[in-house]
Amino acid sequence: MPNTRRRRDTPPPRTANSEADVLRGFLDYLRASVAAKVEGAAEPQVRAPAVPSGTSLLGLLKHLIAVESATFLGAKVTNWQATFKPADEDGVADLVARYRDTVDRANEVLDAQTDLGAPLPRAGRPGEGPSVRWALTHMIEETGRHAGHADIIRELVDGTTGR
């Protein structure tokens, strides 16, 4: 069993009272939590499956890059299971940087949206996208679920706990 290293927990965000500010504040909080879970994790443990399903820290982050890209940037994903498999060349710093870049580009799309009920633009894809409200809610759920997975996997990998 790895030695437990505790990090200081970060409390949920205090945001403005508008619905958009609350949703975006919680999503950004979860995004930062996931990136922090992967940062500093050692190779090869960061890519090693920690549970029978084959899930790894790098795999979770790679999957979230794909979900952010599909939800906010219009990317088409044809094999969701493949998004959980990091490539050999995918390192911690590279994937964390790609995740943060994807989040920045997603936030640029969100910054241009003034109506939570309006559909998101879907460049290069036919049909109307989901509403901004639905997309934010979905990404809070998706990122929160995987942040929990990352908490457990990181503790199994090297004993690090906390946000």
C-alpha positions as CSV (number, residue, x, y, z in Angstrom):
1,M,0.0,0.0,0.0
2,P,1.4,3.4,-1.0
3,N,2.1,6.0,1.7
4,T,-0.7,8.5,1.9
5,R,0.1,12.1,1.0
6,R,-2.6,14.5,1.7
7,R,-3.1,17.7,-0.2
8,R,-5.2,20.5,1.1
9,D,-8.8,20.2,-0.1
10,T,-10.1,23.0,-2.2
11,P,-13.7,24.0,-1.3
12,P,-16.4,24.4,-3.9
13,P,-16.4,27.7,-5.7
14,R,-18.2,30.7,-4.5
15,T,-19.7,32.2,-7.7
16,A,-22.0,35.0,-8.6
17,N,-25.7,34.1,-8.5
18,S,-26.5,33.9,-12.1
19,E,-27.2,30.4,-13.4
20,A,-24.4,30.7,-16.0
21,D,-21.9,31.8,-13.4
22,V,-22.8,28.9,-11.1
23,L,-22.7,26.3,-13.8
24,R,-19.4,27.5,-15.3
25,G,-17.8,28.0,-11.8
26,F,-18.5,24.4,-10.8
27,L,-17.4,23.1,-14.2
28,D,-14.1,25.0,-14.0
29,Y,-13.6,23.8,-10.4
30,L,-14.0,20.2,-11.5
31,R,-11.8,20.7,-14.5
32,A,-9.0,22.0,-12.2
33,S,-9.5,19.1,-9.8
34,V,-9.0,16.5,-12.6
35,A,-5.9,18.2,-14.0
36,A,-4.4,18.4,-10.5
37,K,-5.0,14.7,-10.0
38,V,-3.0,13.8,-13.1
39,E,-0.2,16.4,-12.5
40,G,2.8,15.0,-10.7
41,A,1.8,11.4,-11.1
42,A,4.7,9.3,-12.1
43,E,5.3,7.2,-15.2
44,P,4.5,4.4,-15.7
45,Q,1.9,4.3,-13.0
46,V,-0.1,7.2,-14.5
47,R,-0.9,5.1,-17.5
48,A,-1.2,1.7,-15.9
49,P,-4.7,0.4,-15.4
50,A,-5.6,0.6,-11.8
51,V,-8.9,-1.3,-11.9
52,P,-10.1,-4.3,-13.9
53,S,-11.9,-2.1,-16.5
54,G,-8.4,-0.9,-17.6
55,T,-9.0,2.7,-16.5
56,S,-5.8,4.8,-15.9
57,L,-5.2,8.4,-14.8
58,L,-4.0,9.4,-18.3
59,G,-6.9,7.5,-19.9
60,L,-9.4,9.5,-17.9
61,L,-7.8,12.8,-18.9
62,K,-7.6,11.7,-22.6
63,H,-11.3,10.8,-22.4
64,L,-12.2,14.2,-20.9
65,I,-10.3,15.9,-23.7
66,A,-12.5,14.0,-26.2
67,V,-15.8,14.8,-24.3
68,E,-14.9,18.5,-24.0
69,S,-14.0,18.6,-27.8
70,A,-17.2,16.8,-28.8
71,T,-19.5,18.8,-26.5
72,F,-18.2,22.3,-27.0
73,L,-16.0,22.3,-30.1
74,G,-18.1,20.1,-32.4
75,A,-15.6,17.2,-32.7
76,K,-17.0,13.9,-33.8
77,V,-16.0,10.8,-31.8
78,T,-16.7,7.4,-33.4
79,N,-15.2,5.2,-30.7
80,W,-15.7,6.4,-27.1
81,Q,-13.9,3.4,-25.6
82,A,-10.8,4.3,-27.6
83,T,-10.7,7.7,-25.9
84,F,-9.7,6.1,-22.6
85,K,-6.5,4.7,-24.1
86,P,-3.5,7.0,-24.0
87,A,-1.0,6.6,-26.8
88,D,2.6,5.6,-26.0
89,E,3.7,9.2,-26.7
90,D,1.1,10.7,-24.4
91,G,2.9,12.0,-21.3
92,V,1.6,13.7,-18.2
93,A,2.7,17.2,-19.1
94,D,1.5,16.8,-22.7
95,L,-2.0,15.6,-21.8
96,V,-2.5,18.1,-19.0
97,A,-1.4,20.9,-21.5
98,R,-3.8,19.5,-24.2
99,Y,-6.6,19.3,-21.6
100,R,-6.1,22.9,-20.5
101,D,-5.9,24.0,-24.1
102,T,-9.2,22.2,-24.9
103,V,-10.8,23.7,-21.9
104,D,-9.6,27.2,-22.9
105,R,-11.1,26.7,-26.4
106,A,-14.3,25.4,-24.9
107,N,-14.5,28.4,-22.7
108,E,-14.0,30.7,-25.7
109,V,-17.1,29.1,-27.2
110,L,-19.0,29.5,-23.9
111,D,-17.9,33.1,-23.6
112,A,-19.7,33.9,-26.8
113,Q,-23.0,32.4,-25.6
114,T,-25.5,34.7,-23.9
115,D,-28.5,32.4,-23.7
116,L,-28.3,29.2,-21.8
117,G,-31.3,27.9,-23.8
118,A,-29.6,28.5,-27.2
119,P,-28.0,25.6,-29.1
120,L,-24.2,25.4,-29.1
121,P,-22.6,25.9,-32.5
122,R,-21.4,22.7,-34.1
123,A,-18.8,23.6,-36.7
124,G,-18.4,20.9,-39.3
125,R,-21.3,18.8,-37.9
126,P,-24.8,18.7,-39.2
127,G,-27.8,19.6,-37.1
128,E,-28.3,21.7,-34.1
129,G,-26.2,21.2,-31.0
130,P,-27.4,20.7,-27.5
131,S,-28.4,23.8,-25.5
132,V,-25.7,25.6,-23.6
133,R,-27.5,24.7,-20.3
134,W,-27.6,21.0,-21.3
135,A,-23.9,20.9,-22.3
136,L,-22.8,22.6,-19.1
137,T,-24.8,20.3,-16.9
138,H,-23.6,17.2,-18.9
139,M,-20.0,18.3,-18.5
140,I,-20.4,18.9,-14.8
141,E,-21.7,15.4,-14.4
142,E,-19.1,13.8,-16.7
143,T,-16.2,15.7,-15.2
144,G,-17.4,15.2,-11.7
145,R,-17.8,11.4,-12.2
146,H,-14.3,11.1,-13.6
147,A,-12.9,13.4,-11.0
148,G,-14.1,10.8,-8.4
149,H,-12.5,8.0,-10.5
150,A,-9.3,10.0,-10.6
151,D,-9.3,10.5,-6.8
152,I,-9.5,6.8,-6.2
153,I,-6.9,5.9,-8.9
154,R,-4.4,8.5,-7.8
155,E,-4.7,7.2,-4.2
156,L,-4.1,3.6,-5.5
157,V,-1.1,4.8,-7.6
158,D,0.9,6.7,-5.0
159,G,-1.3,7.5,-2.0
160,T,-2.0,11.1,-2.9
161,T,-5.4,12.3,-1.7
162,G,-7.3,15.6,-1.7
163,R,-8.1,18.1,-4.4
